[in-house]
Amino acid sequence: MDDELDASGWRCALPGAAPRTVQMGHGSGGRMMSELISTLFQRHFSNPFLDALDDGATLPAPAGRLVYSTDSYVVDPLFFPGGNIGDLAVNGTINDLCMCGATPLYLSAGFIIEEGFPLDELEQIVHSMAEAARGANTLIVSGDTKVVDKGKADRLFINTSGIGVLSIQHAMGSHHLRRGDAILLSGPIGDHGMAVLSQRQDLGFSSTLRSDTAALHEMSAALLRACGEAVHALRDPTRGGLAAVLNEFARASHVAIELQEAAIPVRPQVAAACDVLGLDPLYIANEGKMVVVVAAERAQAALDVLRGDPLGAAAERIGEVCAGNPGQVSMHTPLGGWRIIDQPYSDPLPRIC
Amino acid sequence: MDDELDASGWRCALPGAAPRTVQMGHGSGGRMMSELISTLFQRHFSNPFLDALDDGATLPAPAGRLVYSTDSYVVDPLFFPGGNIGDLAVNGTINDLCMCGATPLYLSAGFIIEEGFPLDELEQIVHSMAEAARGANTLIVSGDTKVVDKGKADRLFINTSGIGVLSIQHAMGSHHLRRGDAILLSGPIGDHGMAVLSQRQDLGFSSTLRSDTAALHEMSAALLRACGEAVHALRDPTRGGLAAVLNEFARASHVAIELQEAAIPVRPQVAAACDVLGLDPLYIANEGKMVVVVAAERAQAALDVLRGDPLGAAAERIGEVCAGNPGQVSMHTPLGGWRIIDQPYSDPLPRIC
């Protein structure tokens, strides 16, 4: 019955009509789903592991320890300046793997789609995912599509999970901060959160805000090659922003962290938007930035590596791990003040990723 | 501020009140989310890989090739006779790995929760997931929680992905059927779909219908140990049912498949419910059954292995791969008739998993 397909390969559910939207049957396990897979997902994501179309992807044995991570994305709206839910979902999971010291290899993608979602928007999103995966030398090898009735989901949610192979020998992470370590930040904070917020209904402040969504695999790999064991922790400050990451680090390692506010890069338009809305950039989500905790004697070398990458051109040394109340993050202000940076309790901006 | 926690460890968002539901802040990346993770997810799923609470889980190098799979679950309702969305999500991904000839090792779990979802129901579901994972000797090593505003999701969606290590040397799957192979089925079909359907609004036929949700890891491993390369394909007939699996097999391997209707086990209550609703059990989802394609000379040995497992006690040889139109699945009826079993186009029962 392949002659029922229209020119683009999408099946017409009603003769004479072309409902270019996702239908319940696209999540059914039947022929409609097979067609969606072959005409959309497989066309964009194609690789031998995915194309086998078995229940799971059979992959080569990786040469080393694995790193494994998952994230669901419910960002609202789906499209925003600088990206969309698709590249956000791919970059986000790639970054989670990189922050553990891994080289990302394989990704999975699970779609939950609201009935009636436009197929051309889905294709744009899938295209962005394919580009993002390719850009980071990763393959999307396993996928799943579910469709829920109209009104039962907010357009589209995507889950990505990822597998990487560990590229470091030393232990690294939130528990490994030491007194004297330097805190580096790869660039200005708050771009993603404020760019998404700028697109929301009733918050139409127009500006040049753009999400920083990007894959950090090259920068993190270069840093670990150059500084090795001197790197004590890496983290991308997403939900909860820089404040959440540093509070988690300080608590996990039982150390104090002191920041210099003047050193923390914030774009003027982000600072202005935060000011208007009563938000603090320290708590706003980023999707292409990296916090680096590094032994002081390698801090300058690490900063040079970050600045040598286009994504880290504006990197700064923003603070240090020091004696003081274990678990406390504080900040020196430019005018000589000092304040505690609390762990956020909730989030000023829900559904930011 | 830990004294703000109530006795059970759940934070009271309003002094004096105990809103035992999921709030937007539980998905925020802040303290509310940390508390949800430690008091619920970590408490039930605890293992050293998850407990590190880094962006990804760092795992030992597996001894062999990997199998990797993902699935999202949007089943409606969340609780049904025989299980809930939690064990369904864990068993489903475990089964996907097993059907590729893998031993499941690690799972991820991503939750998308509607604001206002009762925490006690979430705990029941998480508890079921933990039990199911333990039962199959797997660890949930990575997780993620997102909360969306009320009305923007239908209560709860769960994505699971899983990693297994390949336990076979030979190629197996939908492309590997050969003429003469026997088709085995591990037990009666339609239980899951009809059990879920029985719980839906306006379809309150009460009965003894129960979902068959179960992990097939022991049965598939025993089968592969006993019959090795004689096993040409394994598949769990979920969405689209037995008909979808066999049509996919017949097309991928360019062979015909002939079934004997009298040999296909269907419980009387499932047959009766299907009859009333005009449904065909061949197209109804299962969540604890296995289709086995095996070389004819090992068919009896394979059947014996299936029947030796409690989940396969009612296993039957239901048909064979034969000459005939490539891609065609047909069935001989008990009265001497013969009919084509088409690939389902859509699905009579959406949101069944």
Interface residues (C-beta under 8 A of the other chain):
Chain A: Q23 M24 G25 G27 S28 G29 G30 R31 M32 M33 S34 A52 L53 D54 D55 G56 A57 T58 L59 P60 A61 P62 A63 G64 R65 L66 V67 Y68 S69 T70 D71 S72 Y73 V74 D76 N95 D96 L97 M99 C100 A102 Y106 S108 A109 G110 F111 I112 V141 S142 G143 D144 K146 V147 V148 D149 G151 K152 A153 D154 F157 N159 S161 G162 I163 G164 L166 G173 S174 H175 R235 D236 T238 R239 G240 G241 A244 E248 A252 A285 Q343 P344 Y345 S346 D347 P350 R351
Chain B: Q23 M24 G25 G27 S28 G29 G30 R31 M32 M33 S34 A52 L53 D54 D55 G56 A57 T58 L59 P60 A61 P62 A63 G64 R65 L66 V67 Y68 S69 T70 D71 S72 Y73 V74 D76 N95 D96 L97 M99 C100 A102 Y106 S108 A109 G110 F111 I112 V141 S142 G143 D144 K146 V147 V148 D149 G151 K152 A153 D154 F157 N159 S161 G162 I163 G164 L166 G173 S174 H175 R235 D236 T238 R239 G240 G241 A244 E248 A252 A285 Q343 P344 Y345 S346 D347 P350 R351
